[in-house]
Amino acid sequence: MALAPKITNEQKAIKTTYFSIAGNTALAIIKGLTGFFGNSYALIADAIESTTDIFSSFLVLLGIKYSNKPADKNHPYGHGRAEALITFIVVAFLITSATVIAYESIKNIMRPHASPKPYTLIVLGAIIIWKEISYRLVMKKSKETNSSSLKADAWHHRSDAITSIAAFIGISIALILGKGYESADDWAALFASAFILYNSYLIFRPALAEIMDEHVYDELIVEIRKVSNEVKGILDTEKCFIRKAGMRYHVELHAMVEATITVKQGHELAHQLKDKLKEEIPTLGHVLIHIEPKE
């Protein structure tokens, strides 16, 4: 009986992104219609964010597909950095939606309007549960695939859940306290926009670290040294530099060997070490081994 082909990280990420697109499309329609007929600007603001999430998820999909193109003459390390660049664009979408929500919220606070309808709370309750489930699922896949743009997409779901919670609280206050508190719904939307801006920074910072080759991979370095010490002939490891590009980690490692062995033996040990590392740690991309003599 033939074994089923193994699903690659790219395929997992793409499948997860399609899930986000479908979910955000459905929610944008539900929120927009409920907010319009239920007199809730917080829900309309939520619908605006979900609409931007649709476009940002399409960008994530594009980034994942492009970043996994194989290396070529002009891109010897592959196209992985495209994913971080896409993350920057996704953050720009988030900031834009937060700004629009804040502007419209302030306008609504300054003018009287009808209270939200009670049934909007039922819709919001269902949305909060669904978005939190979506966040956990997409975040799990982002960790499995080492995808920064998928992580950004996961935070879209979490920020959506938080804005829905804010809307739920605002609408509840407006309904319970009655006349004079209609704008509680709009204050909730304003709070949500501030939270979206904060999340934008949390998403932006790791992508910037990836572009700037910041040293943030201590746990992976420990694992690399541990695997290296299992290779017969490798006495120790010295310098270890890591850079992330897309879903792959490119490694430069200095390995210590007996000073008396031949160049050919050192070359063979380097290949054995490289093969062992890529076998034990599948997320590694290019691995460059520099042999150092140990007296």
N, C-alpha and C positions, 0 to 999 in steps of 0.2 A: 504494500500500500504506500503510495507516494505521499511524502510529507508536504503539508501546505507551505507555500513560500513565506519566508519571514517578512513581517511588515517593517519597513524602514522608518527611521525617525521622520524623514520628509513626508512619507505617506501618512503617518500618525498626525503630524502637524497640519497637513492639508485637510484631512478629514475633520479635525477639530475646528479648523477655521470655517469650513462649510457649515458646521453645527452652529457656530457663532452668527454667521450671516443669516441663516434661516431663523434663528431665535430672535435676533435683533429686528428683523423685518416684521415678524409677527407682532412683537411687542410695540414697535413704533406705531403700527396701525391701531392696536388695542388702546394704547395710552392716548394717542391723539384723539380718537373718537370719544373715549371716556372723558377726557379732559374738556373737550369742546362741549359735549352735551351735559357734562356734570359740573360745569362752571368752576373747574379747577385749573389754575394756571400752573401749579406745581406739577400736575400730570402732563400738561402740554409741554412744560420745560423738560420733563422726563422723556417725552416723545421726541423732542428736538435732539436730546443727547443720544437716544437710541438710533435716530436717523444718521447722525454723524458716526455712530458705531458701525453702521452698515458699510459706509465708505471706508472707514479705517480698517475693517476686517478684510475688505477687498484688497486694500494696500498690503496688509499682512500676508494675504494669500500670494500676492505678486512677489513680495519680498522673499517669502519662503521658497517659492519656485525658482526665482532668479539666483538666490544665494546658494542654492544647491547645484548650480551648473558646474560641471567639472572644470578643473584648471585648464588654462590655455596659454598660448605664448605671451599674451599681454597681462595675464592674471595667473602667475605661477602658483600662488597660494589659494586659488579659487576665487569665488565671488561672495564669500561669506559675510564680508563687511556690509553688503547691501542690506542685510537684515537690520543692522543697527541704524542705518540711514532711514529705513522705512519706519523704525520706531520713533525717530525724531519727527517724521511727518504725522504719525499717529498722535503724538503729543501735541503738535500744532492744532490738530482737529479738536482735541480735548479742550485746549485753551480757548479756541474760537467758540465752541459750544458753551463753555462756562461764561464767557464774556457776554454772549447773546442772552443767556438765561438771566444773568445778573442785571443787565440793562432792562429787559422786559419786566423783571420782578420789581425793580425800583419804580418803573412807570405805573405798574398796577397797584403798588402800595399807596401811591399818591392820588389814586382816584377810587371812588366807591364802586363796589360791584356786588353781585349776588353771592351768597354763600354756596360752597360746593355741595353737591348732592350726596346723601349718605352712602349710596351704592358704590361711590368711588373708592371707599375704604375696602370693600370686598375685592375689587379689582386690584388695588395696591397690595393687599395681603398676599394674593396669589403671585403677583409679580415679584415681590420681595423673596418669597420662597424659591421661585424659579431662578432668579438671578443669582442667588447664593449657591444653589446647586450648580449652575453654569460656571460660576467663578471657581468652585472647587474642582470641577471636572477639567476645565481648561488649564488651571494652574498645575494640576497633576501632570497633564500632558506636556506642559512647558518644561517641567523638571525632568521628565523622561527624555525629552528631545533636546534639552539645553537651548531652547529657543527664546531669545530675548523679546522678539516681536510677539510671540505667543503669550509670553508673560504680560506684555503690555495689553494684549487682548483680554487676558484674564482680569486684569485690573479694571478694564472697562466694565466688566460684569459686576465686580465688587462695588465700583463707584455708582453704578446704576442701582444696585441694591440699597446703598446708603442714601442716595437721593430719593428713592422711593420711600424709605423709612422716614426721612425728613418730611416728605409730602404727607405721609400717613399721620404724623404727629401734628403737622400744620392744619390739615383738614379736620382732625379730631378736635383740636382746640376751637376752630371756627364753628364746628357743629355743636359742641358742648356749651361753649360760652355765648353763642348766638350773636345777636346784633352788636356791631362795633368791633367784632373780632374777625370779620371776613378776610382781612389782609394777612391773617396768620398763615394761610396757605401760601401767600406770596413771600413772606419772610422765610418760610421753609425752603422755597425754591432758591432764595438768595443764599441761604446757608449751604444748600447743595452745590451751588456754583463755586463757593469758596473751597468746599471739600474736593471738587473736581480739580481745581487748580493745584491743591496740595498733592493729590494723586499724580498729577502730571509731572511734578518734580520727582516723585518716587520712581516713576517709569523712566524719566529722562536720565537720571543719574547713572544707573547701571549701563545704559547704552553708551553714554559718554565715556565711562570707564573702559568699555570694550574698544571704542575707537582710539582712545589714548593709550591703550596697552597698559593699564594700571595693574599693579601686582595685587590681585585679590583671589588667588587660587592656592592658598596654603594647603588646604585639604587634599587637593589633587597632587600637589608636589609630594606630600607625605606618601600618597599611594604610589606614585611613580618611583620614589626611592625604595619603597618596600618591594615592589615587583622587580626592580633592577637588581637588588641584592639576592634574588632567587636564581639569577643567571650565573652558572658556573664560570668562573674566570673574571667576573666583575667584583672587584674588592670593595669598592665604595663609590659613592657619587658626590660630585662637588656642586658646581653651579647648575641651576635649573631655571630656565626662563619659559614662561607660558604666555601665549597670546590667544585670544578667542576670536574666531571669525565664523559667524553664523552658528551652526550647531557643532562645530569642531574646535578642538584645542590643538594649536601648533606648539611643539615642544623643542627646546634646545637644551640638551643635557650633557654635562661633562662627567664621564665615567672613568674611574681609576682602575688600572690593570697593572700586572707585574711589569716592571721596567725592562726586564730581560727578554720578553717575548718579541717575535719578529713583527714587522709591519703587517705582513699578511695575516698573522694570527690576530693582531689587534683589529684589523679590518673585518675579519670574520666574527669576532666578538661583538663588534658594533652592530653588525647585521642581525646577530642572534638577539641582542638586546632590543633592537628596534622591533623585530618580529614579535618578541615576547610582550613588549609594551602594547603594541597594537592589538594583540590577541586578547590580553587581559583587560585592556581599557579601550573598548570599541569607539569611544567618542574622540579619540586622538586622531588628528589629521596628519600633517607633516611632522616627522620626528627626526631631528638632526642630532646625531651622537658624536661628541668630540672625545677622543680617547686621550687620557692623561696618564703618564707613567707614575707608579707609586714606588718609591725607593724602598 
